[in-house]
Amino acid sequence: MIKIYHNPRCRKSRQGLAIVENSGKEFEVIEYLKETPTREELKNIIDLLEINHLELVRKNEQVWKDNYKG
């Protein structure tokens, strides 16, 4: 089953959800701002994507610039 981690206020997220809805495939929507993924769930997602965890970070956000950008 497809899992969609969705933010209804995000245009790209809504577009992605529409694609899955039109695919005819079974899926589950998880509004990640309401149901925060656990550390283990995030690790599993990163492993499935085969990416570095920093690739999920929006580095143009002010919170990143203020607190994490080195």
PDB file of N, CA, C and O in Angstrom:
ATOM      1  N   MET A   1       0.847  -1.182   0.000  1.00  0.00           N
ATOM      2  CA  MET A   1       0.000   0.000   0.000  1.00  0.00           C
ATOM      3  C   MET A   1       0.889   1.242   0.000  1.00  0.00           C
ATOM      4  O   MET A   1       1.936   1.275   0.647  1.00  0.00           O
ATOM      5  N   ILE A   2       0.457   2.243  -0.726  1.00  0.00           N
ATOM      6  CA  ILE A   2       1.176   3.511  -0.797  1.00  0.00           C
ATOM      7  C   ILE A   2       0.821   4.349   0.425  1.00  0.00           C
ATOM      8  O   ILE A   2      -0.345   4.442   0.809  1.00  0.00           O
ATOM      9  N   LYS A   3       1.836   4.956   1.028  1.00  0.00           N
ATOM     10  CA  LYS A   3       1.610   5.905   2.122  1.00  0.00           C
ATOM     11  C   LYS A   3       1.980   7.292   1.627  1.00  0.00           C
ATOM     12  O   LYS A   3       3.063   7.497   1.077  1.00  0.00           O
ATOM     13  N   ILE A   4       1.078   8.238   1.825  1.00  0.00           N
ATOM     14  CA  ILE A   4       1.330   9.625   1.455  1.00  0.00           C
ATOM     15  C   ILE A   4       1.428  10.444   2.729  1.00  0.00           C
ATOM     16  O   ILE A   4       0.460  10.549   3.483  1.00  0.00           O
ATOM     17  N   TYR A   5       2.594  11.023   2.970  1.00  0.00           N
ATOM     18  CA  TYR A   5       2.757  11.944   4.094  1.00  0.00           C
ATOM     19  C   TYR A   5       2.382  13.313   3.550  1.00  0.00           C
ATOM     20  O   TYR A   5       3.110  13.896   2.747  1.00  0.00           O
ATOM     21  N   HIS A   6       1.240  13.819   3.995  1.00  0.00           N
ATOM     22  CA  HIS A   6       0.560  14.923   3.321  1.00  0.00           C
ATOM     23  C   HIS A   6       0.411  16.143   4.219  1.00  0.00           C
ATOM     24  O   HIS A   6       0.169  16.034   5.421  1.00  0.00           O
ATOM     25  N   ASN A   7       0.564  17.311   3.594  1.00  0.00           N
ATOM     26  CA  ASN A   7       0.270  18.590   4.236  1.00  0.00           C
ATOM     27  C   ASN A   7      -0.771  19.279   3.359  1.00  0.00           C
ATOM     28  O   ASN A   7      -0.429  19.756   2.277  1.00  0.00           O
ATOM     29  N   PRO A   8      -2.022  19.346   3.788  1.00  0.00           N
ATOM     30  CA  PRO A   8      -3.080  19.914   2.958  1.00  0.00           C
ATOM     31  C   PRO A   8      -2.860  21.379   2.574  1.00  0.00           C
ATOM     32  O   PRO A   8      -3.477  21.866   1.627  1.00  0.00           O
ATOM     33  N   ARG A   9      -1.999  22.076   3.289  1.00  0.00           N
ATOM     34  CA  ARG A   9      -1.741  23.483   2.978  1.00  0.00           C
ATOM     35  C   ARG A   9      -0.653  23.659   1.921  1.00  0.00           C
ATOM     36  O   ARG A   9      -0.395  24.776   1.472  1.00  0.00           O
ATOM     37  N   CYS A  10      -0.015  22.561   1.523  1.00  0.00           N
ATOM     38  CA  CYS A  10       1.095  22.607   0.573  1.00  0.00           C
ATOM     39  C   CYS A  10       0.602  22.250  -0.833  1.00  0.00           C
ATOM     40  O   CYS A  10       0.011  21.192  -1.050  1.00  0.00           O
ATOM     41  N   ARG A  11       0.855  23.140  -1.764  1.00  0.00           N
ATOM     42  CA  ARG A  11       0.402  22.935  -3.145  1.00  0.00           C
ATOM     43  C   ARG A  11       1.006  21.666  -3.750  1.00  0.00           C
ATOM     44  O   ARG A  11       0.295  20.882  -4.379  1.00  0.00           O
ATOM     45  N   LYS A  12       2.300  21.460  -3.565  1.00  0.00           N
ATOM     46  CA  LYS A  12       2.959  20.270  -4.127  1.00  0.00           C
ATOM     47  C   LYS A  12       2.405  18.989  -3.504  1.00  0.00           C
ATOM     48  O   LYS A  12       2.246  17.977  -4.187  1.00  0.00           O
ATOM     49  N   SER A  13       2.116  19.040  -2.210  1.00  0.00           N
ATOM     50  CA  SER A  13       1.545  17.876  -1.533  1.00  0.00           C
ATOM     51  C   SER A  13       0.155  17.569  -2.080  1.00  0.00           C
ATOM     52  O   SER A  13      -0.187  16.406  -2.294  1.00  0.00           O
ATOM     53  N   ARG A  14      -0.638  18.597  -2.305  1.00  0.00           N
ATOM     54  CA  ARG A  14      -1.980  18.391  -2.881  1.00  0.00           C
ATOM     55  C   ARG A  14      -1.883  17.823  -4.294  1.00  0.00           C
ATOM     56  O   ARG A  14      -2.681  16.968  -4.677  1.00  0.00           O
ATOM     57  N   GLN A  15      -0.910  18.294  -5.067  1.00  0.00           N
ATOM     58  CA  GLN A  15      -0.723  17.774  -6.421  1.00  0.00           C
ATOM     59  C   GLN A  15      -0.316  16.300  -6.389  1.00  0.00           C
ATOM     60  O   GLN A  15      -0.813  15.493  -7.174  1.00  0.00           O
ATOM     61  N   GLY A  16       0.582  15.965  -5.485  1.00  0.00           N
ATOM     62  CA  GLY A  16       1.003  14.567  -5.344  1.00  0.00           C
ATOM     63  C   GLY A  16      -0.145  13.669  -4.929  1.00  0.00           C
ATOM     64  O   GLY A  16      -0.296  12.560  -5.441  1.00  0.00           O
ATOM     65  N   LEU A  17      -0.956  14.154  -3.998  1.00  0.00           N
ATOM     66  CA  LEU A  17      -2.118  13.382  -3.549  1.00  0.00           C
ATOM     67  C   LEU A  17      -3.095  13.165  -4.704  1.00  0.00           C
ATOM     68  O   LEU A  17      -3.657  12.078  -4.843  1.00  0.00           O
ATOM     69  N   ALA A  18      -3.298  14.179  -5.523  1.00  0.00           N
ATOM     70  CA  ALA A  18      -4.206  14.051  -6.670  1.00  0.00           C
ATOM     71  C   ALA A  18      -3.712  12.976  -7.642  1.00  0.00           C
ATOM     72  O   ALA A  18      -4.513  12.221  -8.193  1.00  0.00           O
ATOM     73  N   ILE A  19      -2.411  12.908  -7.847  1.00  0.00           N
ATOM     74  CA  ILE A  19      -1.845  11.886  -8.736  1.00  0.00           C
ATOM     75  C   ILE A  19      -2.143  10.493  -8.195  1.00  0.00           C
ATOM     76  O   ILE A  19      -2.550   9.603  -8.942  1.00  0.00           O
ATOM     77  N   VAL A  20      -1.942  10.310  -6.907  1.00  0.00           N
ATOM     78  CA  VAL A  20      -2.191   8.999  -6.300  1.00  0.00           C
ATOM     79  C   VAL A  20      -3.682   8.674  -6.332  1.00  0.00           C
ATOM     80  O   VAL A  20      -4.063   7.537  -6.609  1.00  0.00           O
ATOM     81  N   GLU A  21      -4.523   9.661  -6.051  1.00  0.00           N
ATOM     82  CA  GLU A  21      -5.978   9.434  -6.094  1.00  0.00           C
ATOM     83  C   GLU A  21      -6.421   8.985  -7.477  1.00  0.00           C
ATOM     84  O   GLU A  21      -7.304   8.136  -7.600  1.00  0.00           O
ATOM     85  N   ASN A  22      -5.821   9.545  -8.517  1.00  0.00           N
ATOM     86  CA  ASN A  22      -6.194   9.208  -9.891  1.00  0.00           C
ATOM     87  C   ASN A  22      -5.538   7.924 -10.393  1.00  0.00           C
ATOM     88  O   ASN A  22      -5.866   7.446 -11.479  1.00  0.00           O
ATOM     89  N   SER A  23      -4.620   7.367  -9.616  1.00  0.00           N
ATOM     90  CA  SER A  23      -3.900   6.165 -10.054  1.00  0.00           C
ATOM     91  C   SER A  23      -4.734   4.897  -9.915  1.00  0.00           C
ATOM     92  O   SER A  23      -4.456   3.888 -10.562  1.00  0.00           O
ATOM     93  N   GLY A  24      -5.758   4.957  -9.067  1.00  0.00           N
ATOM     94  CA  GLY A  24      -6.564   3.769  -8.823  1.00  0.00           C
ATOM     95  C   GLY A  24      -5.934   2.797  -7.843  1.00  0.00           C
ATOM     96  O   GLY A  24      -6.496   1.737  -7.570  1.00  0.00           O
ATOM     97  N   LYS A  25      -4.774   3.149  -7.314  1.00  0.00           N
ATOM     98  CA  LYS A  25      -4.097   2.273  -6.358  1.00  0.00           C
ATOM     99  C   LYS A  25      -4.566   2.575  -4.945  1.00  0.00           C
ATOM    100  O   LYS A  25      -5.036   3.672  -4.642  1.00  0.00           O
ATOM    101  N   GLU A  26      -4.426   1.569  -4.088  1.00  0.00           N
ATOM    102  CA  GLU A  26      -4.806   1.722  -2.693  1.00  0.00           C
ATOM    103  C   GLU A  26      -3.743   2.559  -1.983  1.00  0.00           C
ATOM    104  O   GLU A  26      -2.547   2.350  -2.183  1.00  0.00           O
ATOM    105  N   PHE A  27      -4.186   3.508  -1.152  1.00  0.00           N
ATOM    106  CA  PHE A  27      -3.231   4.357  -0.454  1.00  0.00           C
ATOM    107  C   PHE A  27      -3.771   4.795   0.896  1.00  0.00           C
ATOM    108  O   PHE A  27      -4.967   4.720   1.179  1.00  0.00           O
ATOM    109  N   GLU A  28      -2.834   5.257   1.718  1.00  0.00           N
ATOM    110  CA  GLU A  28      -3.155   5.775   3.044  1.00  0.00           C
ATOM    111  C   GLU A  28      -2.586   7.186   3.132  1.00  0.00           C
ATOM    112  O   GLU A  28      -1.434   7.413   2.764  1.00  0.00           O
ATOM    113  N   VAL A  29      -3.379   8.130   3.613  1.00  0.00           N
ATOM    114  CA  VAL A  29      -2.925   9.508   3.795  1.00  0.00           C
ATOM    115  C   VAL A  29      -2.582   9.722   5.261  1.00  0.00           C
ATOM    116  O   VAL A  29      -3.379   9.430   6.152  1.00  0.00           O
ATOM    117  N   ILE A  30      -1.393  10.230   5.490  1.00  0.00           N
ATOM    118  CA  ILE A  30      -0.955  10.557   6.845  1.00  0.00           C
ATOM    119  C   ILE A  30      -0.649  12.049   6.868  1.00  0.00           C
ATOM    120  O   ILE A  30       0.298  12.505   6.227  1.00  0.00           O
ATOM    121  N   GLU A  31      -1.446  12.797   7.601  1.00  0.00           N
ATOM    122  CA  GLU A  31      -1.183  14.230   7.742  1.00  0.00           C
ATOM    123  C   GLU A  31      -0.088  14.388   8.788  1.00  0.00           C
ATOM    124  O   GLU A  31      -0.351  14.397   9.991  1.00  0.00           O
ATOM    125  N   TYR A  32       1.148  14.514   8.306  1.00  0.00           N
ATOM    126  CA  TYR A  32       2.304  14.439   9.199  1.00  0.00           C
ATOM    127  C   TYR A  32       2.393  15.581  10.204  1.00  0.00           C
ATOM    128  O   TYR A  32       3.114  15.466  11.195  1.00  0.00           O
ATOM    129  N   LEU A  33       1.678  16.679   9.974  1.00  0.00           N
ATOM    130  CA  LEU A  33       1.677  17.756  10.965  1.00  0.00           C
ATOM    131  C   LEU A  33       0.764  17.428  12.141  1.00  0.00           C
ATOM    132  O   LEU A  33       0.922  17.981  13.229  1.00  0.00           O
ATOM    133  N   LYS A  34      -0.191  16.529  11.919  1.00  0.00           N
ATOM    134  CA  LYS A  34      -1.090  16.080  12.987  1.00  0.00           C
ATOM    135  C   LYS A  34      -0.598  14.782  13.619  1.00  0.00           C
ATOM    136  O   LYS A  34      -0.723  14.585  14.828  1.00  0.00           O
ATOM    137  N   GLU A  35      -0.042  13.905  12.797  1.00  0.00           N
ATOM    138  CA  GLU A  35       0.468  12.604  13.244  1.00  0.00           C
ATOM    139  C   GLU A  35       1.967  12.560  12.959  1.00  0.00           C
ATOM    140  O   GLU A  35       2.392  12.030  11.932  1.00  0.00           O
ATOM    141  N   THR A  36       2.748  13.104  13.848  1.00  0.00           N
ATOM    142  CA  THR A  36       4.189  13.194  13.633  1.00  0.00           C
ATOM    143  C   THR A  36       4.809  11.805  13.524  1.00  0.00           C
ATOM    144  O   THR A  36       4.608  10.966  14.402  1.00  0.00           O
ATOM    145  N   PRO A  37       5.565  11.556  12.447  1.00  0.00           N
ATOM    146  CA  PRO A  37       6.224  10.254  12.317  1.00  0.00           C
ATOM    147  C   PRO A  37       7.233  10.046  13.445  1.00  0.00           C
ATOM    148  O   PRO A  37       7.865  10.993  13.913  1.00  0.00           O
ATOM    149  N   THR A  38       7.371   8.807  13.868  1.00  0.00           N
ATOM    150  CA  THR A  38       8.363   8.473  14.885  1.00  0.00           C
ATOM    151  C   THR A  38       9.753   8.484  14.254  1.00  0.00           C
ATOM    152  O   THR A  38       9.895   8.506  13.032  1.00  0.00           O
ATOM    153  N   ARG A  39      10.750   8.470  15.092  1.00  0.00           N
ATOM    154  CA  ARG A  39      12.139   8.398  14.616  1.00  0.00           C
ATOM    155  C   ARG A  39      12.328   7.149  13.748  1.00  0.00           C
ATOM    156  O   ARG A  39      12.984   7.202  12.708  1.00  0.00           O
ATOM    157  N   GLU A  40      11.749   6.030  14.182  1.00  0.00           N
ATOM    158  CA  GLU A  40      11.868   4.775  13.431  1.00  0.00           C
ATOM    159  C   GLU A  40      11.182   4.884  12.064  1.00  0.00           C
ATOM    160  O   GLU A  40      11.720   4.405  11.066  1.00  0.00           O
ATOM    161  N   GLU A  41      10.011   5.506  12.011  1.00  0.00           N
ATOM    162  CA  GLU A  41       9.321   5.690  10.728  1.00  0.00           C
ATOM    163  C   GLU A  41      10.145   6.569   9.792  1.00  0.00           C
ATOM    164  O   GLU A  41      10.245   6.279   8.600  1.00  0.00           O
ATOM    165  N   LEU A  42      10.732   7.633  10.317  1.00  0.00           N
ATOM    166  CA  LEU A  42      11.575   8.501   9.487  1.00  0.00           C
ATOM    167  C   LEU A  42      12.799   7.748   8.976  1.00  0.00           C
ATOM    168  O   LEU A  42      13.183   7.894   7.815  1.00  0.00           O
ATOM    169  N   LYS A  43      13.403   6.951   9.836  1.00  0.00           N
ATOM    170  CA  LYS A  43      14.562   6.157   9.415  1.00  0.00           C
ATOM    171  C   LYS A  43      14.165   5.186   8.307  1.00  0.00           C
ATOM    172  O   LYS A  43      14.906   5.010   7.341  1.00  0.00           O
ATOM    173  N   ASN A  44      13.014   4.564   8.441  1.00  0.00           N
ATOM    174  CA  ASN A  44      12.531   3.635   7.425  1.00  0.00           C
ATOM    175  C   ASN A  44      12.301   4.354   6.090  1.00  0.00           C
ATOM    176  O   ASN A  44      12.664   3.831   5.036  1.00  0.00           O
ATOM    177  N   ILE A  45      11.708   5.531   6.130  1.00  0.00           N
ATOM    178  CA  ILE A  45      11.475   6.312   4.905  1.00  0.00           C
ATOM    179  C   ILE A  45      12.801   6.641   4.230  1.00  0.00           C
ATOM    180  O   ILE A  45      12.947   6.468   3.020  1.00  0.00           O
ATOM    181  N   ILE A  46      13.757   7.112   5.009  1.00  0.00           N
ATOM    182  CA  ILE A  46      15.073   7.462   4.458  1.00  0.00           C
ATOM    183  C   ILE A  46      15.748   6.234   3.857  1.00  0.00           C
ATOM    184  O   ILE A  46      16.355   6.319   2.789  1.00  0.00           O
ATOM    185  N   ASP A  47      15.648   5.098   4.533  1.00  0.00           N
ATOM    186  CA  ASP A  47      16.224   3.857   4.007  1.00  0.00           C
ATOM    187  C   ASP A  47      15.554   3.446   2.700  1.00  0.00           C
ATOM    188  O   ASP A  47      16.231   3.038   1.757  1.00  0.00           O
ATOM    189  N   LEU A  48      14.230   3.552   2.642  1.00  0.00           N
ATOM    190  CA  LEU A  48      13.507   3.191   1.415  1.00  0.00           C
ATOM    191  C   LEU A  48      13.866   4.116   0.255  1.00  0.00           C
ATOM    192  O   LEU A  48      13.957   3.673  -0.890  1.00  0.00           O
ATOM    193  N   LEU A  49      14.068   5.388   0.549  1.00  0.00           N
ATOM    194  CA  LEU A  49      14.422   6.359  -0.485  1.00  0.00           C
ATOM    195  C   LEU A  49      15.885   6.257  -0.907  1.00  0.00           C
ATOM    196  O   LEU A  49      16.276   6.752  -1.964  1.00  0.00           O
ATOM    197  N   GLU A  50      16.691   5.604  -0.059  1.00  0.00           N
ATOM    198  CA  GLU A  50      18.131   5.470  -0.314  1.00  0.00           C
ATOM    199  C   GLU A  50      18.787   6.834  -0.516  1.00  0.00           C
ATOM    200  O   GLU A  50      19.518   7.053  -1.481  1.00  0.00           O
ATOM    201  N   ILE A  51      18.508   7.752   0.424  1.00  0.00           N
ATOM    202  CA  ILE A  51      19.080   9.091   0.371  1.00  0.00           C
ATOM    203  C   ILE A  51      19.703   9.432   1.720  1.00  0.00           C
ATOM    204  O   ILE A  51      19.493   8.738   2.715  1.00  0.00           O
ATOM    205  N   ASN A  52      20.467  10.506   1.730  1.00  0.00           N
ATOM    206  CA  ASN A  52      20.996  11.056   2.968  1.00  0.00           C
ATOM    207  C   ASN A  52      19.881  11.841   3.645  1.00  0.00           C
ATOM    208  O   ASN A  52      19.102  12.520   2.976  1.00  0.00           O
ATOM    209  N   HIS A  53      19.805  11.752   4.955  1.00  0.00           N
ATOM    210  CA  HIS A  53      18.728  12.425   5.686  1.00  0.00           C
ATOM    211  C   HIS A  53      18.681  13.928   5.420  1.00  0.00           C
ATOM    212  O   HIS A  53      17.604  14.521   5.484  1.00  0.00           O
ATOM    213  N   LEU A  54      19.806  14.555   5.127  1.00  0.00           N
ATOM    214  CA  LEU A  54      19.815  16.000   4.872  1.00  0.00           C
ATOM    215  C   LEU A  54      19.110  16.372   3.566  1.00  0.00           C
ATOM    216  O   LEU A  54      18.758  17.533   3.358  1.00  0.00           O
ATOM    217  N   GLU A  55      18.906  15.394   2.695  1.00  0.00           N
ATOM    218  CA  GLU A  55      18.189  15.670   1.451  1.00  0.00           C
ATOM    219  C   GLU A  55      16.707  15.938   1.692  1.00  0.00           C
ATOM    220  O   GLU A  55      16.025  16.453   0.806  1.00  0.00           O
ATOM    221  N   LEU A  56      16.197  15.599   2.871  1.00  0.00           N
ATOM    222  CA  LEU A  56      14.802  15.871   3.219  1.00  0.00           C
ATOM    223  C   LEU A  56      14.610  17.253   3.832  1.00  0.00           C
ATOM    224  O   LEU A  56      13.479  17.697   4.029  1.00  0.00           O
ATOM    225  N   VAL A  57      15.709  17.929   4.132  1.00  0.00           N
ATOM    226  CA  VAL A  57      15.647  19.211   4.832  1.00  0.00           C
ATOM    227  C   VAL A  57      15.473  20.355   3.840  1.00  0.00           C
ATOM    228  O   VAL A  57      16.150  20.421   2.814  1.00  0.00           O
ATOM    229  N   ARG A  58      14.553  21.252   4.171  1.00  0.00           N
ATOM    230  CA  ARG A  58      14.349  22.460   3.362  1.00  0.00           C
ATOM    231  C   ARG A  58      15.331  23.520   3.857  1.00  0.00           C
ATOM    232  O   ARG A  58      15.057  24.230   4.825  1.00  0.00           O
ATOM    233  N   LYS A  59      16.455  23.617   3.197  1.00  0.00           N
ATOM    234  CA  LYS A  59      17.551  24.451   3.680  1.00  0.00           C
ATOM    235  C   LYS A  59      17.338  25.945   3.458  1.00  0.00           C
ATOM    236  O   LYS A  59      18.140  26.753   3.927  1.00  0.00           O
ATOM    237  N   ASN A  60      16.286  26.323   2.762  1.00  0.00           N
ATOM    238  CA  ASN A  60      15.979  27.747   2.590  1.00  0.00           C
ATOM    239  C   ASN A  60      15.079  28.291   3.688  1.00  0.00           C
ATOM    240  O   ASN A  60      14.825  29.495   3.749  1.00  0.00           O
ATOM    241  N   GLU A  61      14.596  27.408   4.556  1.00  0.00           N
ATOM    242  CA  GLU A  61      13.731  27.845   5.656  1.00  0.00           C
ATOM    243  C   GLU A  61      14.562  28.581   6.704  1.00  0.00           C
ATOM    244  O   GLU A  61      15.705  28.216   6.975  1.00  0.00           O
ATOM    245  N   GLN A  62      13.976  29.615   7.285  1.00  0.00           N
ATOM    246  CA  GLN A  62      14.690  30.429   8.261  1.00  0.00           C
ATOM    247  C   GLN A  62      15.141  29.626   9.480  1.00  0.00           C
ATOM    248  O   GLN A  62      16.225  29.863  10.014  1.00  0.00           O
ATOM    249  N   VAL A  63      14.318  28.680   9.919  1.00  0.00           N
ATOM    250  CA  VAL A  63      14.694  27.876  11.090  1.00  0.00           C
ATOM    251  C   VAL A  63      15.991  27.103  10.827  1.00  0.00           C
ATOM    252  O   VAL A  63      16.805  26.945  11.736  1.00  0.00           O
ATOM    253  N   TRP A  64      16.192  26.621   9.601  1.00  0.00           N
ATOM    254  CA  TRP A  64      17.434  25.926   9.252  1.00  0.00           C
ATOM    255  C   TRP A  64      18.596  26.914   9.270  1.00  0.00           C
ATOM    256  O   TRP A  64      19.649  26.638   9.845  1.00  0.00           O
ATOM    257  N   LYS A  65      18.397  28.062   8.639  1.00  0.00           N
ATOM    258  CA  LYS A  65      19.464  29.061   8.568  1.00  0.00           C
ATOM    259  C   LYS A  65      19.871  29.549   9.955  1.00  0.00           C
ATOM    260  O   LYS A  65      21.056  29.741  10.227  1.00  0.00           O
ATOM    261  N   ASP A  66      18.895  29.747  10.824  1.00  0.00           N
ATOM    262  CA  ASP A  66      19.167  30.276  12.163  1.00  0.00           C
ATOM    263  C   ASP A  66      19.791  29.253  13.101  1.00  0.00           C
ATOM    264  O   ASP A  66      20.605  29.615  13.950  1.00  0.00           O
ATOM    265  N   ASN A  67      19.425  27.988  12.963  1.00  0.00           N
ATOM    266  CA  ASN A  67      19.799  27.003  13.975  1.00  0.00           C
ATOM    267  C   ASN A  67      20.763  25.910  13.533  1.00  0.00           C
ATOM    268  O   ASN A  67      21.445  25.319  14.370  1.00  0.00           O
ATOM    269  N   TYR A  68      20.832  25.630  12.231  1.00  0.00           N
ATOM    270  CA  TYR A  68      21.579  24.445  11.827  1.00  0.00           C
ATOM    271  C   TYR A  68      22.643  24.685  10.770  1.00  0.00           C
ATOM    272  O   TYR A  68      23.617  23.937  10.692  1.00  0.00           O
ATOM    273  N   LYS A  69      22.472  25.712   9.961  1.00  0.00           N
ATOM    274  CA  LYS A  69      23.432  25.961   8.889  1.00  0.00           C
ATOM    275  C   LYS A  69      24.787  26.278   9.509  1.00  0.00           C
ATOM    276  O   LYS A  69      24.901  27.168  10.352  1.00  0.00           O
ATOM    277  N   GLY A  70      25.785  25.562   9.098  1.00  0.00           N
ATOM    278  CA  GLY A  70      27.085  25.717   9.725  1.00  0.00           C
ATOM    279  C   GLY A  70      27.978  26.565   8.939  1.00  0.00           C
ATOM    280  O   GLY A  70      29.120  26.794   9.338  1.00  0.00           O
TER     281      GLY A  70
END
